Amino acid sequence: MRTLFLAPGSALFVVLAAGCSSMTPMSAPMVDNASLPEAVRVPAGHRQTMHTVGRGEITYECRAKKDMPTAFEWAFVAPVATLADAGGKSVGRYYAGPTWEAADGSKVTGKQVAVAPAAAGSIPLQLVKAEPAMGMGAMQGVAYIQRLKTQGGVAPAEACDAAKALQRRQVAYQADYVFYAMN
């Protein structure tokens, strides 16, 4: 029997039931790097190892601008999100660092390499170069992480001024996080 599921972010994948009562995905949605903006493409020689959907919040704080102490802006503080597989099952979490932690306890941090514009009202697409993973498991061997299909997450439209200094706001967002290892 073949069953089609529509994954979060409208990516389509197929699962096969082989005479068992629970179905598991045969593979995660594959990313076509050639169709992405060049800045966030993963370098050749890497293969996709995991595809997750992150849903959570980004915290912003109203702060004085660095070079203009009498002017204020919403400054990024930290993200927090639950990572789910294409079937919606929680497989990890994402938080400040940036850090991606799998349910098996393995985790990886990284540094931003590049960004590319996303739809209006959404945080940019992003390419991150990973540091070596901590712990054995799903994050072991991850070399790059992409943030794709972003929705929301931009700084609040609400005015930020001296009266709101140090106040924080959480903004909902969603993004696909795609992980790659060396071939």
C-alpha positions, 0 to 999 in steps of 0.5 A: 500500500502507498500512502502520501503525506503532505509534510510541513512546508508543503514538501511531498514525500512517500511512505510505504506500509509493508504489512506493519501497523505503523508507517515510517518515512522511507526518506526525508524531502530532498532539497534541490540546492541548484534551485536555491539562491547561490549564497545558501547552497551547500558546497559540492561534496556534501549529502543531505542527512536530515530534514527537519521543520522548526517551529518556535519563537525568536526573542527580541529586546528593545535596546539603544543602538550601538552608535546612536544611544538616543535611538532604539531598535529591536535587537535579536536575543535568541531563538528557541524551536522544536525540530520535527521530522516530515511526519510531525514527530519531535526529533530535537530542538534548536536554541541559542548558540546557534545549537541544534540538538537531536533527541538522542543527545548529540548536538552541533553548533555553527557559524553563519556563512551566508544569508539570502532574502526570504519572503516579506515578513520572514527571516532570511534563508541561511547557510551555517558551517557546523563545528564538530558535533558533540556526542554520538548520534544524528548530529555526528558528521554534520558539516552544514545546516541550511535554514529554508522556507522561513515564515515569520520571525522578523523583529516586531513592527511595534515601536521601540523607544526609551520607554520600552528599553529592555522590554522583550517580545517573542515572535513566532516563526517556522523554518526548515533546517536541513543538515549535510555531511561530507560524501 
